[in-house]
């Protein structure tokens, strides 16, 4: 299985952002995630929100693709990641 590059766009005093950190932490038990947190107010964070037209944080990009925003669902992100796993030799993902 390859490692996923996750960009997590957050802002201060955001309860959805705190919950999202816990969701991503749980998913690291099942997927190799390299998570980089970006502040929404930064040029990069603002650019991501504008490009994807996301109304509020948090924003999750996986390998440059919008995977979720707002109140993150672990189930939804799990399904998103599962569809992107690359099988390795021997048929195991």
N, C-alpha and C positions, 0 to 999 in steps of 0.2 A: 504494500500500500504506500502511496506517495504521501508526502506531507502537504497539508493544505495551508496556504497563506491566507490568514484571516485579518482583515482590517476592521477594527471595532471603533466606531465613531461615537463619542460620548460627550456629555457636558456635566458641569457641576450640579449638585443637588437634584439629580435625576433618579427617581426611584426605579424607573424602568431600566436604567443603565446598571444599577446595582444588581437587580434581578438578572439581567442579561449576563453579567459577569459570572454569576453562579451557574447559569445555563451553559455557558461556554466551558466553565471548569468541569462540569459533569460530562460534557461531550469529549473532553480531552481523555477521558477514560476509555473511549471507544474509537477515537480517531486521532491521528497525529496532526494536531493543530499548532501552527506557529502564529500566535496572536500578537498583533501590534495595535495598541490603543492610540487613537488620534482624537484630539479635542475638536469639537464641532466649530468652535470659534477660530481655529487655525485656517490658513489658506487651503490646506489639503482637505480638512473637514468640510469647510464651506463648499469647496469644489465638488466633493463627493455628494453632498446633500443636493446641490444644484443639478449636477449631472443626472442623478437618479430621481430627482423631484420628490424627495422624501420630506414629508411635512414636519417630522420631529424625531429626535434620537430615542434610543440608540439605533445605529445603522450597522449592519453586518454585511461585509463583502467577503466572499470566499473566492479566491483566485480571480479577483476582479469582477465578480458577478454578484449582484444584489441577492442576498440570501434571506434577509429579513430586516424589519425595523419596528420600533415601538415596543410593545409588550411581546417579547420573543417567546416562541413556543419551542420547547426542547424537542417535542415530537416532530414538528415541522422542519426544524434545522437538521434533525437526525435523518429524516427522509431526504432532504436536500443533499446532505453529505453522502448518504448511501448510494445515491444515483451517480455520484461522481468518483466513486472508488474505482481504482484500476486493478483488475485481477492480476496476481503475480503467478509465476510458474507453479504448477501443481493444482491450479484451480481455486486457490484460496485468495480471498481479498485482503 
